């Protein structure tokens, strides 16, 4: 007799994750031979075992959705799924899991050797391919990029020449991301001269799923209830509009309230100085929205949960005044709306990307979202501004590929299409703060993105004026 724990552990033993629907299907079948057939037959580049990998399990037209997809399904990041903080030693498993999964995506496109093998004399001045984690990135005095890359067997220095094609990709390299490098080894075997940089990336052939039935979702972020810069009038216009709009879902990607003690001197900028009262007021705002809406709420770095990612969902003791149609998820969370998968991530790692990448700016969040998709990771760099909780698995990898990546945090709207995935930063409901003025950051407040689930075409609605304006 198979139980869910046995099934999950069997996949984990082979470094595979498994979709909950697959676990339920195998448990219902109770067939050990079927479980072993699935384990042995999944492709080498598989990270998550889906229905398409299970013989006889019902699939829909694109081969990746179940026939009975509910209107809202929390695929990853459901309330209560975040584990506790583990020990420092668990980071070894954390980064090994990242290397195995993302390295496997690169390995499916090339033949790579262990870094330790580069010590052998026969590879001197020969073409080689390696896969590893970036441990250090430096610029040389001549403007080239020198990068230390490591795998489980060793470390090698890689030189990206500024005069070679594709050098701009090397300028965006971040510590701890997983890359592949093709190049030629130096005569002493200590330096690899890069010809090509490879990332896990989204395949060019990726085709997004679209809903077979009509449906629209509204995407917003960074409400910041309790702040003296919260835009009450704009929210009232939004609330009135959504009451008569043909939409079924409202998603918010974090910073629901402004919080307490988030930064020095914050109390002077609060109109609501009690954290419970901030959430109570937000609950009242949401109560005035149509009950037919499914409202999906994720936390951000201003919310009353731990700062380390993945962040747990907002605790129930703070949500007593929220309407029953609210669904609380973690940060990040992957949700399915009529089969269209939306990856909700607050976006704190954008701070690190801007600080580490030449030319990156808060004024334009689109490149940062595109780089997340290229790296197939939401927050690759450890030890900077984005705290990451120790765990035996890396829950910040982007797998499976979503139809939509949704972020916030920087308070500036941005929309970009990348290899079939739509990336949206939903802006804010807070006017320019004193800190943003010092940093010369100009927010784009009081905007909502309406996403048509049948076409994946976004429309921006601006509520900052006396009337709602459609921007396109």
Protein Blocks (a to p, Z undefined) as FASTA:
>chain_A
ZZfklmmmmmmmnopacdfklmmmmmmnopaklmmmmmmmpcfklmbdcfklpghiacdf
kopacfklcfbdcfbhpehiaccdddfklmmmmmmmmmmmmmmmmmmmpccddfklmmpm
klgoiacddddddfbdcddfkopacdddddfkbccdddddfkbghklmmmmpcehiacdd
dddddfkopaccdfbdcdfbjafklccdddfbdcdddddehklgoiakbcfklmmmmmmm
mmmpccfbdcdeejkbgbehkbghklmmcfbfcfklmmmmmmmmmmmpcfkbccdddddf
kbccdfbdcdddddfklmmmpcfkbccddddddddeehiacdddfhlmmmmmmmmmghia
fklmklmmmmmmmnopablbghilbccdddfbdfkbccdddfbdcdehjopacdddeehi
acddebjaddcdfklmmnopacdehiacdddfklopacdddfkbmbdcdfZZ
